[in-house]
Amino acid sequence: MYTGEVDLTNTSSIDILELLVASNELLLKELFKHVQDYLIEKQADWIRKNFVLVLHSVFDLKSCKKLKDYCLESICEDPQPFFTSKNFLSLNKDILYGLLERNDLQIEEIIVWNSLIKWGIKQTPGLRIRNSKWNNRNFEALKKTLNKFIPLVRFVTDYFDKVRPYKAIIPNHIYEEIEEYYFKGNLPRITTLPPRIGIIQKIESCIVKPKLSRIIINWIEGKDPNYNRNKKDADYKFDLIYRRSRDGDNIIRNRCAGRGAILILTKVKGSEKIFGGYNPIGWNDNSINYNDGINYGLDDNGLNYRGINYDYYKYGGYSRHNRHNHHNQYNQYLPSAGSFIFSFENNEDIKNMKISRVVNSSCAIYNYLGNGVNFGGGDLALENDRLSLGYTGYYEGLKRNNNEFLTNNHNIGRFEEVEEVEEDNYYGNHEVEEIEAFELKLNT
């Protein structure tokens, strides 16, 4: 058993790597652990410049998992220098396959494609860089080399310049999907790999996983939901300001009041379904105690003498009588062009999510004296443990494949054309399992 200490300060990096491999072969566990930790903590710059050498040395060694994972995760965080380096062309095929499988590879897909083509040419004897002089045999040879890698490339936009010249090496069903993606923007049906997730926005949520926060941020910025975020993009901080299971009922509005941009998340009880809304302007500060036990009378408009709209509760968050009341300080609509509501099928959903952006920006947020929050005239409203969804025309319908999706008794209800449906039938109610509210800030 190894019991001594080794000073590696004056030892070259390549010798330290060789010592790591040797200590693994000799089962010197303590020495091995010391050397592996030293490489990661003290030789990070050298590792980044020699990823191929390090990975080739340790990739098949189970005990080197920590160093291998460090290399792969470091590449994924900033992959472009690695993918465009000369050393990349000599990368082991199994290591390359593992990299291309990863969803957290933060790189433009066209760079992956270009680098893969160059790697394939280098790995295929007899091929020259200029494909304008290739014959069918050359394309078949490259196709054989890249056969298992092509399905790992996600859909790219530089179709004509970069992809189309290599049509001969791409399986027909994949090529057809590339064309469909390029011309129509449709996500793949046959190939199973989704777009890469890029940089993951951290969010302390028990409703959604961090990868869904990326989609929400892309929606906020008006980008494609599956846009691959990188270090150049804005970084957001999600401050958890309310969680129903932690903070109780009746206070979500107070927690949200007087703050900036707010993200609301809800999970439906008895379902995996997630609904939410984004309010970029926040809610007005509200210091009134709604639970003081006083029974206020109602006026002719369904408002109590303090201005609380009780018709709101009757119609699941939507007030018929006060729909166009812009005069009361609280019972009024707040304008916003950037608000939206959305849904996910579950906390893994990155394909079937739906977004409903505000249509009438002057009626984006309903600011009323109550305990809950209300988007539009009840398009999405929360009151204690109840979620109400409706269609008022202030927001787009939650659409997928031109069908409207609303909720009714814990199930998703589908109806046909909006004009054919009675007004009250737009409203569906859920009992919620969990509610969360976050204040969004830019990290500086």
Order of alpha helices (4+ residues) and beta strands (2+ residues): alpha-alpha-alpha-alpha-alpha-alpha-alpha-alpha-alpha-alpha-alpha-beta-alpha-alpha-beta-beta-alpha-beta-beta-beta-beta-beta-beta-beta-beta-beta-beta-beta
